[in-house]
Amino acid sequence: MYHRLALFDLDNTLLPVDSDYEWGEFLCRNGVVDAQRYRQRNAEFLEQYRAGTLDILDFLGFALEPLVKLDAATRHALQERYMDEVVASHIDARAVALVRQHQDEGALCAIVTATNAFVTAPIAEAFGVAHLIASVPEQSGGRFTGGIRGVPCFREGKITRVTAWLEEQGRGWDSFTRTTFYSDSRNDIALLEHVDEPVATNPDDVLRAHATARGWRILELFDDSQIHS
């Protein structure tokens, strides 16, 4: 029986980089997409995310489109290379220890991220987190369609998705004596306000001001020099 719930955003929270953005750069370097066009759009979407103006459906369509033409074996090979060549070097012992601390306390732990599950499933596994709540790519006949299933795991959608995940297990928010969420982003203020213990982690300027005004805990998990995007 779990008495505590610990939720973690991923990009710039547990990782000092944005895995969605870095995946796009990886595709550019490996000739999967038209590098000049894709790199520009990838950067534009990142800035929109930072500014709190991102249209999540527009972005997910962009991010998933390159995968539509790829079969499962090719997708898997790219996924493995991305983990080896990009993500592995950014998995920091301090972030792993933070997750492990909650696991050792007996908390039910999950990563809750807007980044699609294809990119993030191996990252959650690397952190030893069994539960991933992410935007889910739609598939048909083993191929990606370019769409997503259900509600995007973004902004207020994170509350919707976590609530549904808990209900699938016969639980609710009130099943726990303490609920905690770690995030770096203004885009996660809704979920941060929904839990008992919000922790602004490597926060952006808007979240830092919001957290300071409300007396939330601020955690500087990484050095500024480590946070690349």
N, C-alpha and C positions, 0 to 999 in steps of 0.2 A: 504494500500500500504506500503510495507516494503522498507525502504531506506538503511538499514544496514543488513549485514549478519554476524552472529557470529557462528563459528564452533568450536567444542571442541573434542579433542581426549579424550578417557576415561581412560585407564589404566595408572596409575602413573601421570595422569594429573588431572582429576576430582576425581578419586579414588587414595588413596595412596598405592594401591596394584594392581597386575595384575589379572584381573578377569578371564582370560583364565587359567592361572596357578593355581589360587585358586580353580577354578571349577574342574580341574584335581585332586587336592589334596582332594577335597570333595568327588569325586567319589572313590578315594582310601580308604578313611576312612569309606565309607559306603558299601564297598564290591561290587561295581558295576563293577570294573575292577580288574585285577590281580595287586595288589598294588605294589609289588616289581618291576615288569617289567614296569608298567605304570609310576610310580614315577620317575624312572631313565630317561625314554624317555621325560617325561614332563620337567624335569630339563634341559635336553640337549637342547630341543627346546627353553626354556627360555634363555639360554646362547647364542644360535644362534641369537635370536632376539636382545639381548643386543649388540651383536657384529656386527649386521647389515648383517648377512650372512644367514638369515632364508629363506628356500624354503617354501613359504606360502602354496602352494598346498600340499606339503608333510605334513606340520603341520596341515592344516585343515582336511586332511584325517584322521590323527591320532586323532584329537580332536572330530571329529564327529562319528567315528567308534563305540564308546560305545553306542551311541544313536540309532543305526540302529536296534538293537534287542528290543528296548523298544516301547511299545504302547504309545499313546498320554496321557492317564491318568497317567501312570507311569512317563513319562517325566515331566508332569506338577507338579506332587507331588514333584519330586526331585528339580525342578526349584524353587518352593515355599520354600522348606526347605533350599536351598542354599541361597536364599535372606534373610531368617530369621536368619540363623545360621552363615553366613559368611559376606554377603555384608552389611547388615543393620548397623553393628557397624563401618563400614568404610566410611559411607556417612557423610562427614564433613560439618559443617555449613558454613565454608568459601567457599567451592566449590559450595554449593547451592546458597550462596549469589552472587558469581561471575556470575552464570548463570542468576539468577534473575535480576541482574543489567542490563544485556543486554536485557532481556525480557522487563523490565520496560522502557528501552530506545526505545522500539518498533522494536528491531531487529528480523529478522527471525533467529531462533536458531536451530542447529542440532548437534547431537553427531555423529562423524565420526570415526569409529573404525574397525580394522582388526578382532577383536574378533567376533565370529559368533552371528547372531541376536537372536538365541535361548537363549544364555547366557545373552545378553546385553539388550534385549527389556524390561525386568522388571526393569533393572537398569536405563535406560533412563526414564521410567515412574516415578521411585522414585525421579529423579531429576526434574520432571515436564517438560521434554523436549519431545515434540510431534513427532519430526522428528529424526529418527535413520537411519543412513547410515552405514551398516555393511555387512560383508560377509554373504550371505544368504544360509542356508542349503537347498539342494534339497529334495523334498518330492514326494512320489508316494503312492497313496492310504492311506494317513494319516501317513505314516511311512517315516523316514529319509532314504535316499539311501546311505549316506556317502559322497556324492558329494556336490558341491555347484552350485548355479545358477549364471551365469554371471561372471563378473570380480571380483576377490577378492578385498576387500576394504583395500589395502595395498600398501604402497609406492606410486608410480605414479598412481596406480589404484585408490587411493583416489580422485585424480583430476578427473579421468574418471567418477567415480561414482557420485561425487558431481555435475559435469557438467550435467550428464544425469538426475539427480534429479531436478536440476534447469530447465532443458528443459521441463520436464514433467509438470512443473507449468507455462510454457510460459515465463520463465526468463532466464537470462544469467548472467555471472559474472559482466557484465557492467550494470546490472539493479540496482546496489547498489552504493551509494556514498562512502561506506566504507565496506571492507570485512576483517574479523579478524579470525585468527585461533590460538588456544592454543594447544600446545603439548610439551611433555617431551622428545621425541625420535628423534634420528638421522634418523630413518626410515621415519620420516614425513617432512624431509627437503624440499622435492619437493613441497608439499602442502603449507608449510610455506612460501616458496619463491613465491608462486602463488598469495597470498593474499596481500592486502594493508598493513595490520597490523599483522605481525607475532609476537607471544608472546611465547617465550621459557619458559615453565612452569615446575618447578621442573626438569630442563633439565639434561640429561646424559652428560658425559664429552665432547663427540664429538659435541653435539648440543650446549652446553654452549660455546665452543670455536668458533663455527660457528656463533652463535648469537652475541658474543662479537665482532668478526671481522667485522660484518655487522651493528653493532649498534642497533640490535634488543632489544626490551624490554625483560628483564628476570624477571619472577615472581616466587618467592618462596612461593607457596601456602601452603605447608605443612612443618613441621619440619622434619629434616633428620631422626629422630627416628621413624616417622610414615610410612616412605616409606619402605615397607617390601620386595618388589621384583620388 
